[in-house]
Amino acid sequence: MQLPATFDALIEEANQLNLYHKLVKQLNKDFLLANVDLDFHEDILPTSLKLLLHETVYKLIQEKFTEYLNLLYIIDVPEKAVKALNGEDVLKLSEDVTFLILKREWQKVWFKNHY
């Protein structure tokens, strides 16, 4: 499986395979497991999804770091990928982590669909 390099590529692939709604459901499931109060509507636009997810990750980093780490653990974002990010700018960091979360969730959805 070749993971998409950008948010737009990820959404395009998800739409082509008719898996966007499953991606949203997977996000909702994992956020619920991590006790993070975020529930996306199934018909949410991709731009709104990205914006809300980014905003939530930013707030978790700033205000609830333990919950942020728990969320990354529940979603199973690779620790190596998170450590490779530049943490000097929290806004940029939260944007990059948001994409890592989406990529990992996309992997789960893609594998469930193919196997």
C-alpha positions in Angstrom: 0.0 0.0 0.0 1.3 3.4 -1.0 0.2 6.0 1.5 -0.9 9.4 0.1 1.6 12.2 0.5 -0.9 15.0 0.9 -4.3 15.6 2.5 -5.9 16.2 -0.9 -4.4 13.0 -2.3 -5.7 11.0 0.7 -9.2 12.5 0.3 -9.2 11.9 -3.5 -8.2 8.2 -3.0 -10.8 7.8 -0.3 -13.5 9.2 -2.5 -12.5 7.1 -5.5 -12.8 4.0 -3.5 -16.0 5.2 -1.8 -14.4 4.9 1.6 -14.6 8.5 2.8 -17.6 7.8 5.1 -15.7 4.8 6.5 -12.7 7.1 7.2 -15.0 9.5 9.1 -16.5 6.5 11.1 -13.1 5.2 12.0 -12.0 8.7 13.2 -15.2 8.9 15.4 -14.6 5.4 16.8 -11.0 6.1 17.8 -11.7 9.5 19.2 -14.5 7.9 21.3 -12.1 5.2 22.5 -9.6 8.0 23.5 -12.3 9.9 25.4 -11.8 13.0 23.2 -15.0 14.9 22.7 -15.2 15.1 18.9 -17.8 13.5 16.8 -17.9 14.2 13.0 -21.1 14.0 11.1 -20.9 11.4 8.3 -21.5 14.0 5.6 -18.8 16.4 6.8 -16.9 18.1 4.0 -13.2 17.1 3.8 -12.1 20.7 4.4 -14.2 21.0 7.5 -12.9 17.6 8.7 -9.3 18.8 8.3 -10.1 22.1 10.0 -11.9 20.6 13.0 -9.3 17.8 13.4 -6.5 20.3 13.3 -8.2 22.6 15.8 -8.8 19.7 18.2 -5.2 18.4 17.9 -3.9 21.9 18.6 -6.0 22.3 21.7 -5.0 18.9 23.0 -1.3 19.7 22.6 -1.8 23.1 24.3 -4.2 22.2 27.1 -4.5 18.4 27.5 -1.1 16.9 26.6 -1.8 13.5 28.3 -5.1 13.1 26.3 -3.2 14.0 23.2 -0.6 11.3 23.8 -3.4 8.8 24.6 -5.1 9.7 21.3 -1.9 9.0 19.4 -1.6 5.7 21.2 -5.2 4.7 20.5 -5.0 5.6 16.8 -1.5 3.9 16.7 0.3 6.8 15.0 4.0 5.7 14.6 6.0 7.2 17.4 9.0 7.5 15.1 7.0 9.7 12.7 5.8 12.0 15.5 9.4 12.4 16.9 10.6 13.3 13.4 8.4 16.4 13.4 9.7 19.8 14.3 8.0 20.8 17.6 9.1 24.5 17.7 5.9 25.8 16.1 2.9 24.2 17.8 0.5 25.3 15.0 2.7 23.6 12.3 3.2 20.6 14.6 -0.5 20.1 15.1 -1.1 20.4 11.4 1.5 17.7 10.7 0.2 15.4 13.5 -3.3 15.9 12.0 -2.1 14.5 8.7 -0.3 11.6 10.5 -3.6 10.8 12.2 -5.5 10.9 8.9 -2.9 8.7 7.2 -3.0 6.1 10.0 -6.8 6.0 10.0 -6.8 5.7 6.2 -4.5 2.7 6.5 -6.9 1.0 8.8 -9.9 1.7 6.5 -8.0 0.6 3.4 -6.8 -2.6 4.9 -10.3 -3.5 6.3 -11.7 -2.9 2.8 -9.1 -5.0 1.0 -8.8 -7.9 3.4 
